[in-house]
Amino acid sequence: MLTLTYEYKLKPNNRERAIFEDWLEINRKVYNYALNERKAWLKSRSCHVNCCSLQGEYIISADAPRPTYSQQSRSLTEAKKEFPDLRRVQSQVLQQTLIRLEKAFVSMWEQNHGFPRFKKPGAMRSFVFPQLKQEDLSEDQIKLPKIGWVAFRVSRPIAEGGKLKQARIVKRASGWYVMLTLQWDVSVPSPMPHGDALGVDVGLTSFIATSNGLCVKRPKFFVDLQRKLKLLQQRVSRKKLGSNNWRKAQGKVQKLHEHIANARKDFHWKVAHRLCDQAQTIFVEDLNLIGLSRGILGKHCLDAGWGQFFSILGQCCFKRGVYFQKVDSRKTSQICPNCQTETGKKTLADRVHECQNCGYTTDRDVAAAQVVAIRGLAAVGYTVKMLGEGKFIGIPLNQESPHF
């Protein structure tokens, strides 16, 4: 099965915009109510046995089951009888909001994410229609349950033969968007290592450095516009909260944030295609991105967006038939790619790699990228033969496989 998501900008009228805003607010209230139920149950189980807090305790019956998606989904059906506003939203859309909360708790338990937080007005930005039929999608319109046909701008054609699975309505500063998920009954084989191999090292001075000597300077998307963002945020703070002028000033801040995100994403796609033009096998570092984002250079690491870049590079490699793999990132800047000896730690000010053992000298980031390439070839079953001056060739352990 091949699943792709197409994103288009909607062209809703005033009635449809009002419905979208109303549904977002109702979904926000459902999300917060369900989160409060779960939080109160957990708080009631965390109090001490021999004493109570001076401020207060959450007291819930000992035999009360832990709130889950299935239990809250059944409660949602009963709540519609008491709260008629819930009937304005399609039932599956509200159920998807409860699934969204369930995934947030699973991420907290399994991926060490933070505890889910309540959403203030305007924080809910999307809702999902999980089941749509193929006849609900035309050339430039989509039929949404309880809303009707909504037009969208056809920025790119949709491949034929795909089955419409779901649609997500997203609110952004620049307007409303629809993300269509389609599925094709085809099997796409994963690419195998072949052709020219390329190691990629990411950094703050050079956004990427490759094993063949390519260095791309890092654009400072957020840092360069930080002063303008500060001025816009100051204007928001000087407006009366909730007034029309406050909303206009807040909209300018949102548009600037969206501009920064779009510029960063566009840069990542261009670099990814540039790398795929140069090689058929790409290896990158498996970095601890969470740890880097919490360090002293966390703002610059988040501005570079390495996590998004690796995700985009993986998608680009899949579409273009390029093999992509992450390798161990430990000590890539402390090992000489020419003789494989450890040269010791380098400070951020050391930008040149000089090996005292073999005399190999090159850019620090390029040397790290060459180490990444050597590790990647070894991980996929190739022995590396050094040719001198940082050049190498991958020899397969299985002679039927092609040489690099």
C-alpha positions in Angstrom: 0.0 0.0 0.0 1.3 3.5 -0.9 -0.2 6.4 1.0 0.4 10.0 0.1 -0.9 13.3 1.4 -1.8 16.2 -0.9 -2.2 19.7 0.6 -4.4 22.4 -1.0 -5.5 25.8 0.0 -9.3 26.1 0.5 -11.5 28.8 -0.8 -14.3 28.9 1.7 -17.1 31.4 1.8 -18.2 33.3 4.9 -20.7 30.5 5.9 -18.0 27.8 5.6 -15.5 29.9 7.6 -17.9 30.4 10.4 -18.6 26.6 10.5 -14.9 25.8 10.6 -14.3 28.3 13.5 -17.3 26.9 15.4 -16.2 23.3 14.9 -12.6 24.1 16.1 -14.0 25.7 19.3 -16.3 22.7 20.0 -13.4 20.3 19.4 -11.2 22.4 21.8 -13.8 22.1 24.5 -14.2 18.4 24.1 -10.4 18.0 24.2 -10.0 20.0 27.4 -12.9 18.2 29.1 -11.5 14.8 28.3 -8.1 15.9 29.4 -9.5 17.2 32.7 -11.1 13.8 33.3 -7.9 12.0 32.8 -5.8 14.5 34.8 -8.3 14.4 37.7 -8.2 10.5 37.8 -4.4 10.5 37.8 -4.2 13.2 40.6 -6.6 11.2 42.7 -4.3 8.2 42.5 -1.2 10.3 43.4 -2.2 11.6 46.9 -0.5 10.3 50.0 -2.1 7.5 52.0 -1.4 9.0 55.5 -2.0 12.7 54.8 -3.8 15.2 52.5 -2.6 18.4 50.9 -3.4 21.7 52.6 -4.7 23.1 49.3 -7.0 20.2 48.2 -7.2 16.7 46.9 -8.8 15.1 43.9 -11.2 12.5 45.4 -12.6 9.9 43.0 -14.0 6.6 43.9 -11.4 3.8 44.2 -13.3 1.5 41.8 -13.6 4.2 39.1 -11.8 2.9 35.9 -9.1 4.9 34.3 -10.5 7.1 31.5 -9.7 5.7 28.1 -10.7 6.5 24.5 -13.4 3.9 24.4 -14.9 5.0 27.7 -14.8 8.7 26.8 -16.2 8.0 23.3 -19.3 6.3 24.9 -19.6 9.3 27.3 -19.6 11.6 24.3 -22.7 9.9 22.9 -24.5 10.6 26.2 -23.2 14.2 26.4 -24.9 15.0 23.1 -28.3 14.7 24.8 -27.3 17.2 27.4 -25.3 19.6 25.2 -27.0 20.3 21.9 -23.9 22.2 20.6 -22.1 18.9 20.2 -24.6 17.7 17.6 -23.4 20.5 15.2 -20.2 18.6 14.7 -20.0 15.3 12.9 -19.5 12.4 15.5 -16.4 11.0 13.8 -14.7 14.4 14.0 -15.2 14.5 17.8 -14.0 11.0 18.1 -10.8 11.9 16.2 -10.2 14.6 18.8 -10.4 12.0 21.6 -8.0 9.8 19.6 -5.7 12.8 19.4 -5.7 13.0 23.2 -5.1 9.3 23.5 -2.0 9.6 21.2 -0.7 12.4 23.4 -0.8 10.2 26.5 0.9 7.3 24.6 3.6 9.7 23.5 4.1 10.8 27.1 4.4 7.2 28.3 6.4 5.7 25.5 8.4 8.6 24.0 9.0 10.6 27.1 7.0 13.6 25.9 5.6 16.2 28.3 2.2 15.9 29.9 -0.7 17.0 27.6 -1.8 20.6 28.2 -5.1 22.4 28.0 -5.7 24.3 24.8 -6.6 28.0 25.2 -9.0 29.7 22.7 -7.5 29.6 19.2 -4.9 26.9 20.0 -6.9 24.1 18.2 -5.9 24.4 14.6 -7.3 21.3 12.8 -9.9 18.6 12.8 -10.2 15.4 10.8 -12.8 13.6 8.7 -11.6 10.0 9.0 -13.9 8.4 6.4 -14.7 9.9 3.0 -15.8 8.3 -0.2 -14.2 8.7 -3.6 -17.3 10.6 -5.0 -16.7 13.2 -2.3 -13.7 14.5 -4.2 -14.0 16.3 -7.6 -11.5 18.2 -9.7 -11.4 21.3 -7.5 -14.0 20.6 -4.7 -14.4 18.3 -1.7 -17.6 17.4 -0.1 -17.4 17.5 3.7 -20.1 15.9 5.9 -22.6 18.4 7.4 -20.8 21.2 5.5 -21.2 20.5 1.8 -19.0 21.1 -1.2 -15.9 23.4 -0.5 -13.7 24.7 -3.3 -9.9 24.5 -3.2 -7.1 25.8 -5.3 -5.6 23.0 -7.5 -1.9 23.7 -7.1 -0.9 20.3 -8.4 -2.8 17.3 -10.0 -3.7 14.2 -8.0 -2.4 10.9 -9.4 -5.1 8.7 -10.8 -6.1 5.5 -9.1 -5.9 6.7 -5.5 -8.6 6.1 -2.9 -9.6 9.0 -0.7 -9.1 7.9 2.9 -9.4 11.1 5.1 -9.3 14.9 5.0 -7.8 17.2 7.6 -8.9 20.8 7.7 -6.1 23.1 8.9 -6.2 26.7 10.0 -3.1 28.9 9.4 -2.4 32.5 9.4 -2.5 32.6 5.6 -5.9 30.9 5.4 -7.6 27.5 5.5 -6.0 24.3 4.0 -7.1 20.7 3.4 -4.8 17.8 3.6 -6.1 14.9 1.5 -4.8 11.4 2.3 -5.0 9.0 -0.6 -4.0 5.3 -0.9 -2.9 3.3 -3.9 -3.0 -0.5 -4.0 0.6 -0.8 -5.2 3.7 -2.2 -3.7 6.7 0.1 -3.9 10.0 -1.8 -3.1 12.5 -0.1 -0.8 15.7 1.0 -2.6 18.8 -1.0 -1.9 22.4 0.5 -1.5 23.7 1.2 -5.0 25.6 3.7 -7.0 27.6 6.5 -5.5 27.6 6.7 -1.7 27.5 10.0 0.2 28.0 10.9 3.8 26.3 14.0 5.2 27.3 15.9 8.4 25.1 18.7 9.7 26.3 21.6 11.7 25.7 25.3 12.6 28.5 26.9 10.6 27.8 24.8 7.5 24.2 23.4 7.4 25.5 20.3 5.6 28.9 19.1 4.6 29.2 16.0 2.4 32.0 13.5 2.0 32.7 14.8 -1.6 33.5 18.3 -0.3 30.2 20.1 -0.7 29.5 22.6 2.1 26.2 24.6 2.3 26.1 27.6 4.6 23.3 27.6 7.2 20.6 30.3 6.6 19.5 31.9 9.9 15.7 31.9 9.3 14.6 32.8 12.8 17.6 34.7 14.1 17.6 37.1 11.1 13.9 38.0 11.7 14.1 37.9 15.5 14.2 41.7 15.8 11.2 42.1 13.6 9.3 39.5 15.6 10.2 41.2 18.8 8.7 44.5 17.5 5.5 42.8 16.4 5.1 41.1 19.7 5.6 44.4 21.5 2.7 45.9 19.5 0.5 43.0 20.5 1.3 43.5 24.2 0.3 47.2 23.9 -3.2 46.4 22.5 -6.3 45.8 24.5 -6.7 42.0 24.9 -9.4 40.7 22.7 -9.9 43.9 20.6 -9.9 44.0 16.8 -6.5 45.8 16.8 -5.1 43.1 19.1 -6.3 40.4 16.7 -4.7 42.2 13.7 -1.4 42.6 15.5 -1.5 39.0 16.5 -2.2 38.0 12.9 1.0 39.7 11.8 3.0 37.7 14.3 1.4 34.5 13.1 2.1 35.3 9.5 5.8 36.0 10.3 6.1 32.7 12.1 4.5 31.0 9.1 6.9 32.8 6.7 9.9 31.5 8.7 8.6 27.9 8.7 7.8 28.0 5.0 11.3 29.4 4.1 13.0 26.8 6.2 11.0 24.0 4.7 11.6 25.2 1.2 15.4 25.3 1.9 15.3 21.8 3.2 13.6 20.4 0.1 16.0 22.2 -2.2 19.0 20.8 -0.3 17.5 17.3 -0.2 17.0 17.3 -4.0 20.5 18.6 -4.5 21.9 15.7 -2.5 19.8 13.1 -4.4 21.2 14.5 -7.6 24.8 13.6 -6.5 24.4 10.1 -5.1 22.2 7.0 -5.0 23.1 6.1 -1.4 23.0 8.6 1.4 24.1 8.2 5.0 23.4 10.8 7.8 24.1 11.0 11.5 21.6 9.7 14.0 21.7 12.7 16.3 20.1 13.2 19.7 18.1 16.1 18.6 16.2 16.6 21.8 19.4 16.9 23.8 20.9 19.3 21.3 17.8 21.5 21.5 18.1 21.8 25.3 21.8 22.8 25.2 23.4 26.3 25.2 23.0 26.5 21.4 19.4 25.2 21.5 17.9 28.2 19.7 20.3 27.8 16.8 19.8 24.0 16.6 16.0 24.5 16.4 16.4 27.2 13.8 18.5 24.8 11.7 15.6 22.3 11.8 17.8 19.1 11.5 14.9 16.8 12.5 12.6 18.2 9.7 15.5 18.1 7.2 16.2 14.4 7.9 12.5 13.6 7.5 12.3 15.5 4.2 15.5 13.9 3.0 14.1 10.5 3.8 10.9 11.3 1.8 12.9 12.7 -1.1 15.2 9.6 -1.2 12.1 7.3 -1.2 10.5 9.2 -4.1 13.7 9.2 -6.2 14.8 5.7 -5.5 17.8 6.7 -3.3 18.9 4.5 -0.4 18.8 6.4 2.9 20.1 5.4 6.3 21.1 6.9 9.7 24.4 5.8 11.3 26.0 6.2 14.7 27.1 9.8 15.3 29.5 9.3 18.2 33.0 10.7 17.7 32.6 11.4 14.0 34.7 14.6 14.4 37.4 12.9 16.4 38.3 10.1 13.9 40.5 10.5 10.9 38.7 9.2 7.8 42.0 8.4 6.1 43.7 6.2 8.7 40.8 5.6 11.2 42.8 6.8 14.2 41.3 8.9 16.9 42.6 12.5 16.8 41.1 13.8 20.1 38.3 16.3 20.8 37.9 19.4 18.8 36.4 22.7 20.1 33.8 24.6 18.0 36.6 27.0 17.0 38.6 24.2 15.4 37.4 24.2 11.8 40.3 22.2 10.2 41.0 18.5 10.6 44.7 17.7 10.9 45.8 14.2 11.5 49.1 13.8 13.4 49.4 10.2 12.3 49.0 10.3 8.5 49.0 14.1 7.9 45.6 14.2 6.2 44.2 17.7 6.3 40.7 18.8 5.3 37.7 20.8 6.5 36.5 19.5 9.9 32.9 19.0 8.7 34.0 17.2 5.5 36.1 14.8 7.5 33.2 14.0 9.7 31.0 13.4 6.7 33.6 11.0 5.3 33.5 9.1 8.6 29.7 8.9 8.3 30.0 7.5 4.8 32.6 4.9 5.9 30.3 3.8 8.8 27.3 3.7 6.6 29.0 1.4 4.0 30.2 -0.9 6.8 26.6 -1.0 8.2 25.2 -2.2 4.9 27.9 -5.0 4.5 30.7 -3.3 2.6 34.4 -3.2 3.5 36.1 0.1 2.9 39.4 0.3 1.1 41.3 3.6 1.6 42.8 5.2 -1.5 44.6 8.0 0.3 43.7 11.7 0.9 40.3 10.8 2.3 39.2 8.9 -0.8 37.8 5.4 -0.4 36.0 2.7 -2.2 33.3 0.3 -0.9 34.0 -3.4 -1.6 31.0 -5.7 -1.0 31.4 -8.8 1.1 29.1 -10.5 -1.4 30.9 -10.3 -4.7 27.5 -10.2 -6.6 26.7 -6.8 -5.1 28.0 -3.7 -7.0 31.1 -1.8 -6.0 30.8 1.8 -4.8 
